[in-house]
Amino acid sequence: MFPEVYVPTVFENYVADVDVDGKRVELALWDTAGQEDYDRLRPLSYPDSHVILICYAIDSPDSLDNVQEKWISEVLHFCSGLPIVLVGCKVDLRQDSRTIAELAKTSQKPVTAQEGQAVASKIGAKHYMECSSRTGQGVKEVFQVATRAALLVGHKKPRKSGSSKCIVL
């Protein structure tokens, strides 16, 4: 069952083997806390990264504002030169009547794909993607695009034959 409530964490780490373009890649995902309390701790997760996923919630226009006001400056400071993929999460809520009604109470609406793409261009993201973990829409594609971007970076170190490693934040 899909969890309906998000419980924030300091750091979550997920590892998965992904096949992309005939290569097997170990994808290590680091979900870092966004709360201000962790601003000094979060950069400890950045070394050895190969690609950055900056995620925002389509049902939270403020989270897209934070991409420009907080996240991009931190990423550019600590991860200069790495490819960035901007990801709009919760795409399934864009047309959800309850979400639309809740946002309307504060004169807001769900973020459109065009608004997300405009921010991606503004921050210099290599890609803009949308997904829903609830429905699975676009999730596989996000990881494939991120893996391809990471493999193009050129941070390749000798690895065991037939495998590559990719760290995503």
Buried (B, 14 or more C-beta within 10 A) or exposed (E): EEEEEEEEEEEEEEEEEBEBEEBEBBBBBBBBBBEEEBEEEBBEBBEEBBBBBBBBBBBBBEBBEBBEEBBBEBBBEBBEEBBBBBBBBBBBBBEBEEBBEEBEEEEBBBBEEEBBBEBBEEBEBBBBBBBBBBEEEBBEEBBBBBBBBBBEBEBEEEEEEEEBBBBBB
